[in-house]
Amino acid sequence: MATFDYSGLQGTALSLLNKFGRNDIELRRSVGGTIDGVSGEVTGAADRVGTITAALLPPTSAKMPQGMTENYKEDLIRGSIMFVIADAQTAPFQPLSGDRIKFDNVEWEIIGDNPVAPSSDAIIYKMFVRKK
C-alpha cells in the first residue's frame, strides 16, 4: 500500500508561517536538575534552547478544549493566554507542556500541546501558552 508524502504540506506550512508569523520565538526546555521536596524548586537544571517559526493568535473559548476553557477562564479574560501554531520542520525539538517560549521579552509557559502529524512526521505544532 502506498503512503502519502506529507513533505509538500510541511513546505506549505513553513511558507505560510514565514509569511504571516514570526521566526524569532525562543523555545526553551529545562532538563535535568533536582527538585527540592519542600520548596518544589528545581536546582541544577540546564536549559535546551532553540528558535521556532510560529504564528501567534489571540485565543477564543471556541478554540480551546472544554476542560481548558474552565481551568484557565481567568487567564482567558485577562488576555494572558495565547494560541500558537509552530512549524514542525524547523523546530529544534517537539514542544511539550511545561516548556516555555519567549518573544518580545515576555516568557510564556506551554499549557497544552498537540502535534498535527498524520504520519510519523509532524507538520505543525499547535500550542496554548500562558504568560508567566
N, C-alpha and C positions, 0 to 999 in steps of 0.2 A: 504494500500500500504506500503510495507516495505521500510525503509530508509537505506541508505548506512552508514556504520560505518567508519568514517574517522580517527579513533584513530590510525590505522596502518600506515596511511600516515603521521600523526603527529609524530609518533615514528621514522619513516624513515627520515623525515626532520631533527629532532633533532639529530639523529645519524650521518647524513651526515654533519650537521653544526658543531657538536662536532669534527668530524674528519678533516674537511677542513677549518673550521672557527676559531673564537676566542670566548672565554667566559668571556672576561674582558672588555667589552664595556659598558660604563656607559650611561644610558638613563635618561634624565632629562627633567622635565616639570615645568614651573613656574605656580603657581596657586595663585589666589587672587591678592591683591595689587591694587594700584590706579594709573591711567595714568594721567600724567600732560598734560593738553591740549595744552600748549605752547611748551614745550620741547619734548613731546612724550615719556619721560622717565617713567618707571614703578617703583614705590616705595612701599615697604611693602609686596612684593610678597615672597612666600615661594616656595622652590623647592621640587618637588616629585622626588625621585631618586631611580633607580634600575639598575640592570645589565642584559644585554641581551647576548645571544649567536648568533653570526652572521658571515656571510662571507662578506668580503669587496672586491668589484670588481671594476676595473677601468672602467670608462664609455666609451661608444662609442655613437655616434649620432644614431646608429641603435637601441640602447636600449631605448633611450629617446623618449617620446612622441613628436610629431611635434612641438607643442607650446613651450615646454620646451627647445628644441634644439635652437630655435630662441631667447628665453628670456635669456638663460644662455650660449650663444655662447662663450663669452669671458672667462667665468669661465671654460668652457669645454676645450678651448685652453690652458689656464694656468694650467690645471690639478687640479683645486680646486673644482671639482665635483666628487662624488663617488657614486656607486650603492651598496646598502646594502640589503642583504637578511637575515632576522632575524627569529629565532624560535618563534612562537606564543605561544607555550605551556608554556614556562618558562618566557616569558616576564612579567614584573610586571604590565604593562598596555599597551594598544594599542598605538603605536607611531603615532603621528599626525603631520601634517605640523606645523612648529613653535616650536616643541620640539627640543631638542638638544641631540647629542651623543658625547662622548668623548673617545678617545683612543690615546695612545702614547702622552699624554699631549696636544692634539690638540682638540679643540671643533669644531663641525660641526653642522649646522642647517639643520633640515629636511625640504626640499622644495617640496617634493612630496611623498605621501604615498599611498599604495594600499595593503590592506589585501587580501590574497588568501584564500577565505572562501567559498567553495562550499556548506557548510551548515552553521549553526549558529556559529560554532566554526572555527576560523581561523587556517590554517595550518602554513603559514609563513606570514611575513610582508615584502613587497618589498618597498624600500625607495630610494629616491635620496637625497643626502646630499651635502651641500656646506660649504666649510671651512669658518669659521668666521674670 
